[in-house]
C-alpha cells in the first residue's frame, strides 16, 4: 500500500497554496422542482422569490398580506417551466420547513430573525434572513444572467455596491448572444465527441467555437462551417480575421461595448499612435500589441507595412484588431485596408467609434446642427497625401454660412484654410474654435474669429492632433472667450 507522507516543514512553508483563502464557497445549486420557503410578502421577498422561481424552484410565500410587487409576481407566475410561485396567506410555522431545500425570510427585528434562523437550522434547511448577515448561512450574489452561463459576484456582504459595479462591468463584456452559444454548445457536445477524436482536433473546434461566441448570434450554417473547417488538414484551414475597431478620441469610456468585446477577443492588436493607454488596458492581456502609428510630420509606419502585417497575422489564423483612433471610417484609411484584405480573401468587420468631431461638440456643449444656425455639417480633411491641403476642396461650399465645418488634421494648413475661406467670401469674423487632444488630459481650446485662426494655431501648437470648427454654432464659444469665461468645465 502507498504510504502518505507529509512534506518537511521548511518545504511546506515555501510551497505556494493552490487556492488563496475564500470568504465564502461559490456554489451553483440546482433548485429545479425543489420546494423553497419564503417567509414574508415584502418587496425584498418578491425579488428573492422571483430569482428562486427562475431557477425552477417551487416557491411557497408565507404571509397574510403581500406587497404590490409580490402580488404582481405571484399573479404573473414562474418564468421557469419547472418553477412555481404559491401564496400561502398565513404566517410561517416551524412545521412547514421540513423537507425544504432553502428557507428565506424578511424579518422586522432581531428576535424574529433569531427564531426563524433557529427553526430552519433545527429542520436542517439552509437559511438566509434578508439584510441580516448574522442570520445567513449563505448569501445571494449580484448576477449576470446569460443562462446556461451564469456569473455571480460576492463581496461577502462588505460592499454590495461594489458587487453591483462589477456586475455592470461584466455585463458590458458579455454579449447577450452568449446565451445562444452556450445553449448550442450543450446540444453539440455529443456530436462533437462522436465526430472528433480527443486531442488536437476536438480542442481546435472548441477554441474556434469560443472565438465566435463573443460575436453575433450563432446560425446552423456558421456552426457547420466551423466543424468542417476543423476537419480540414491544417494548411487548408480558413485564415483568421481582421476587425477595424474605432477607439474614439482617447477617453476609454467613449468606447462602445462592441469595441471592448473585440479587444477582449483579439490575438493581435495593431494600434495607432493616438490610441490611449487607458483604451489598451481593456484589451486581452495575452494579446500581442504592435504600435503602427501614423502621425503627420513624424516618422511613421507605412500603410503598405500595416497592410502586410494584417495579412500575415490573419493568414496565420489570428484574430487581428486594427485599433484606430476616432471612427475607422472617417479619415482613418479604412477604405484602403478593407480593399486590400478583401483582395486577399480575409474576412473584415468594422466596429464604429465616436469620431473626434462628435467628442468635441460634446465637450464644448455645442450642437453642430443647431437649427437656428446650421442646416448641415461637413467634415473636411486638412491634409492630403502630400501634406498640403487637398486640391479638390470646394471652398465655395465650405464658405456657406448655413453649414458647420470641421477640419480634421488641419493644424499645419490652418493659415491656408483661413486665407482660402476669406477669399471664398466667408466673413473674417465668422466664429472659429480649435480643440487640441480632444477628450484627453492635455486637451487645449481656443475660440475666436476666422481672421485669428493662423496666429491661434501657433499658440495651440502642432505637437498634438487638432480639430478646427468653423460656423455660427460656435458663436457662444467666442462670446465666452471674450468675457474670460471657460468654454466648458474641464473634466
N, C-alpha and C positions, 0 to 999 in steps of 0.2 A: 504494500500500500504506500502511496506517496505520503511524505511527511511534510506537513505545513510548517514552514519556517518563517520567522519574523526577521525583518531587517535589523541590523545593528542600529543603535540609536543615532549615531552620527550620520549614517546613510539615510535613515528615515527622515531626519531633520532637513536634509538637502533635497530630498525627493519632492518635486512640485506636486501640489494637490491636483487631482484630476478634475475636481469641481470646487469652486470657491463657495463659501458659506451662503446659504439661501435664507431669506427671511421667511418665505413660505414655499411649499412644494406646488408648482403649477401642474394641475391635473385636469384633463379633459374627460368629463364623466358622462357616460350615456344615460339619458333620462327617458328614452323613448318607452312609452307605456307605463312608466313608473308613477306612483302616487306621491304627490308633494303637498304639504300643508302650508298655507299662508294664513297667518292669524292677523286679522285687521283688514279694513276696507279703505285705507288711505290711498292717496296718490302714489306714495312710495311703494306701497304694496302692489299697486297696479303695474308699476314698471317691473318689479321683480316677477310678478305673475306672468306678464307678457313674455319676458325673457325665458322663463321656465317652460311655458307652453310652446314657445318657438323651438325648444329642444325636444318636443314630443311628450312632455310630462302631462299627467292628468292632475291639474292643479285644483285643489279644493280651498276656496277662500272663505274663511270663517269670520263673520262679523254681522251684527244686526243691521248695520247701515253701511252702504258703500258710497264713496265719493263719486262725483260725476265721472271722473276719468276711469275709475274702477268699474262702475256700472256700464259705461260705454264699452269697455274692454270685454266684459262678460257677454254683453249682447252681441258683439261682433264675432266672438268665438276664437278658437285657436288657429294660428297661422300654419300649424303643423298637422298633417293628416292623422297622426297618432296622438296628438295632444288634445286636451280639453280644459275648459275653464268653467268650474262649477261653483256657484254661490251657495253656501250653507248659512242661512240667516239666523245665526246663533253665535254665542261666544264659544271660544275653543275650550275643549276639555282634555284632560290627561289621556283618556282612553282613545282619542282619535289619532294619537301619534303612533300607535303600534303599527308596524309594517310600512311606515312611510319611508321614502328614500331621503327626503330632506324636510327640514322644518324652518320656516321663515316667520318672523313676527315683527310688527311695528308697535312698540310698547311706549306708553306715555311716561313711565318713570322707572327708576332702577329696581324697585321692588317687583313690579310686574315682569320686567325683563329677567330678573333672577328666577322668578317662578317658572317662566316659560323655558328658560335655559336648563334648569334642573330637571324639569319634566321630560324634555327632549333627550337629555343625557341618560336619564333613567330608562327611557324607552330604546336607547341605543341608536338614536337618529341624529345625524349631523345637523347642527343648529346654527342659525345666523339671526341675530336681533339687529334690525336696521339701525345704522348710525350709533351703535353701542359696541365698540370693538371688544370690550371686556367680556361680552356675551356672544362672541362669534368664534366658532371652531373653523370657519372658512370665510373667505371674502369673495366678493364679486369684483372682477377687474373691468377696466374700460375695454370695450370690444370693437374690433374691426371685423366686420362680417362679410366674407366672401365664400361662405359655406359651399362646399366642404372645407375650404380654407378658413380657419378662424384664428385670429390673433387676439390675445388677451394681455393687458398691461396692468401690473400692480405696483404700487409704491408702499405696500404693507400698511396702508392707511395713513402714512406720513404726509403725503401731499397729493390728494385726489386731483387737484387742479393740474398738477404736473402730468399725471397719467392721461388726463384729457388732452393736454397739449401734445403729448407723444402720440396719442391716437390720431389726432388731426394730421400730424406729420406723416404717419404711416398711411393714412387714408389717401394722401396725395400721391404716394408712391405705388400703391396697388390699384391697378385699373379694375373697373367693375367686370371686365371681360375675364378676369382671373377665375371667377366662379365657374364660368363655362368651360375653361381649360381644365380646371381641377375635376369637374364632373366627367369631362371627356377622358381624362387620364384614368379614372376609375373604370370606365367602360372598355378601355383599350388594353388594360393590364394583361388579361388572359390571352388576347390575340397576339400581343407583342411577345409574350412568353413562348407562344407556340411557333411564331414565325422567326424570331431572332434568338440565337443561342446566347447564353450568359457570357458576359465579357465585353469586348470592344464594340461589337455591332449593337448590342442592346443598350449599352451605356451611351453610344453616339446618338441613338434615336432619342433617348430621354433628354440628353443635353440640348439637342436641336429643338425638341418639343418645348423645353423650358425657355429657350431663347425667344420663341414665338408667343409664349404665354403672357408676355407683357406688352403685346400689341393689340391688334384688332380681334374681334370675336372669331373663334375658330369656325371653319367650314369643313365639310366632309372632303371636299376636293383638296384643301390645303393639307389636311392630315394624311390623306392617301399619298399625296405628293411627297410629303415628308418621309413616310415609310419607304416609298420607292427610292428616294434619294439615298437613304442609309444603306439599302441593299445593293447599290451600285458599287463597283470597285472604287477604291479611294481616289485615284486620279480623276475619275469621271464625275465625282460629286459636284453638285452645284456650288458656285462661289458664294462668298459672303455677301454682304450688302452694305450700302452707304446711306447714312441719314444726314441730311443737311439740317442742322439744328440752329435755330435763332436764339442767341444768348441774351438778347436785349441790350440795353445801353450800358450795363455794368452792374447795377444793383441785383443781387441774386434773387431778391423777392419779386423781380419783374419776370422771372422765368415762368413759362407755362408748365402745367402739370405734365403734359406730354413730353416736354423738353427734359424735365427731370428724369422721367422714366427712360428716355433714350440714353441719357448719360449713365444711368444705373445699369443699362444692358450692354453698353459698348465694351468691346475688347481693345479698341484703339481710338484715341481722340486726337484729331488734328485741329488745333485751336489757333485763332487769330491773336495777334499781339494785344488787341484791345479787350480781350475776354478777361474778366477779373478773377482773382484768386478765389473769391467767395463763390463764384459760379463753378469753378473747377473742383471745389471742395465737395460739391454734390455728386461728383462722378464716382463710379465704382472704384474702389481702392486698387484693385488688381489691374485696372485698365492702363495700357501704355499711353503716355501723353507726349505729344510732339508739338512744339511751337512752330507754326508755319506762317508767322505774322507778315503782313504786308503793310508798310507804313510809308506815306509819301515823304520823299526827301531822305529816306534812310535805306541802308542795305536790306533787302527783303528776299524772302523765298520766292522763286519764280513760279508763276502759275503752272508752267509745264511740270515743274518738280512736284507740286502739290497734286496735280492730276495723276502723275506716275505713282506717288505714294498711295493714294486712294485705291488705284487699280491693283497694285501689288498686294496690299493687305486684303482687299476683297477677294482676290483670286486665291489667297491662302485660306479662305473660309472665315475671315474675321468680320465681325460686326463693327463697322467704322462709323464714328460720329464726326462729321465735319462741323465743328463748332464755330459759328460766325457771330460777330457782334451785331446787335440790332436784329434786323429781319434779313434772312438769306436772300430774299427775292427783291430787295431794294438796294441797289448799288453794291451787291455782295458777290458779283461774278458767278452767281449760282447758275445762270444760263449756260455758261461755258462748261462748268463742271458736270451739269446734268447731261449735256450733249455728249461730252467725252465718255462718261460712264455708260450711257445707253449705247454708244457706238461699240463698246466692248461687252455689251450684254450684262452689265452689272445692275442689279435692282437698286433703285434710288427712291427714297422717301424724303419729303420736305416737311419740317415742323416749323411753322412761322414763329417769329419773335416780335417783341414790341420794338418798332423802329424808333430811332433816336428822336425824330420829329414829334412823335406822339408823347414820348417821355418829356421832351422839352415843353410841350404845351401843358402837360400836367403839372410840371414843376413851376411854371410861370402862372398857372391858374388862368390860362388864356385858351379860348375856343378858336381853333384855326379857321372854323367856318361860321363864326358869329354872324347870324343872319342880317344884322344891321350893317355889316362891313364887308362881308365876302360871300360870294356865291360858289366859290370853288377853291381848292387848294392844290398846289403843284409842287412836286419835289424835283429839284434840278441838281445835276452834278456840276460841281465847280472844278472838276478835274478830269481831263481826258487821258488817254493812253500816254500822251506825250508830256503830261504835267501841266498843260495850259488849259484854258477854257475850251470846251468843245466848240468847233466851228459851226455846228448845226443849230445852236440855240436860237430860238425865235424871240428876239429881245422885245419886239412889239407886244407879243403875248405876255411876256414876263412883266412888262410895264403896265399891264391892265390893272387899274386901281380896284376893280371888283374881285380880284384874286389875292389869295395869300400865297406867298412863295417861300419855300425853304430850300436854301442851298446847302447841300452836303459837300464836304471836302473842299470848301471854298476859301480856306484861310489864306493860302498863298496867292489866290487870284482875287482877293477882296477888292483891291484897288481898281482892277479892270472891271469887276462887276459893278462897282459904283459908277464908273465913267460910262459904261455901256448903257446902263439903265437911265442915267440922266440924259444921254444922247438920244435915247428912245422916247423921251418926253416925260419920264416919271419925275414928279416934283422932288426937288432936292431935300425937302422937309419931310418926306414920307417916313413914318416910324420904322425903325430897324432895331432888332435885337441880335446880340451874339451870345451864344452859350458854349462854353468850352467844357469838355469832360462831363457832359450832361449825366445827371444821376449818379455821379461818383463823388468821392470825398473831396477831391480837388476841383470841383465844379467852380467855374467863374462866369460872371454875367456882365453884359454891358447893354444899355438901352440908350438910344438917341435917334438921330435922323440920318437919312441916306448920305448926306454930304460929309458926315463924320465917320463913315464906315472904315475907310482906309486907315486913318490915324488910330481909330479904336482897335483895329485888328493888331496894330503894332503894340498896343498896350496889353491886349489879351495874350498875345504870344502864339507861336506856331508849334510849340512842343507837344500840344495835345489836340485831339480832333475837335473841330468846331462846327456848329450849325449857325447859319445866318438866316434870320427870319425877316421878311420884308412884307409890309402891308398894314392897313388901317387897324387890324385887330390888335396890333402891338402898341397902339396909342396910349393905352393905360400904363404900359411898362415905361414908356418915355416920360409920362407925367410923374410917375413915382420917382424916377431917376432925377428929374428936375427939382423935386421937392426934398431930395436927400433921403427918401424912404427906401427901404429894401424892396426889391421886386417881389419877393415872396420869402417867407420864413425858410431858412436853410434847414435841411434835415439834420 
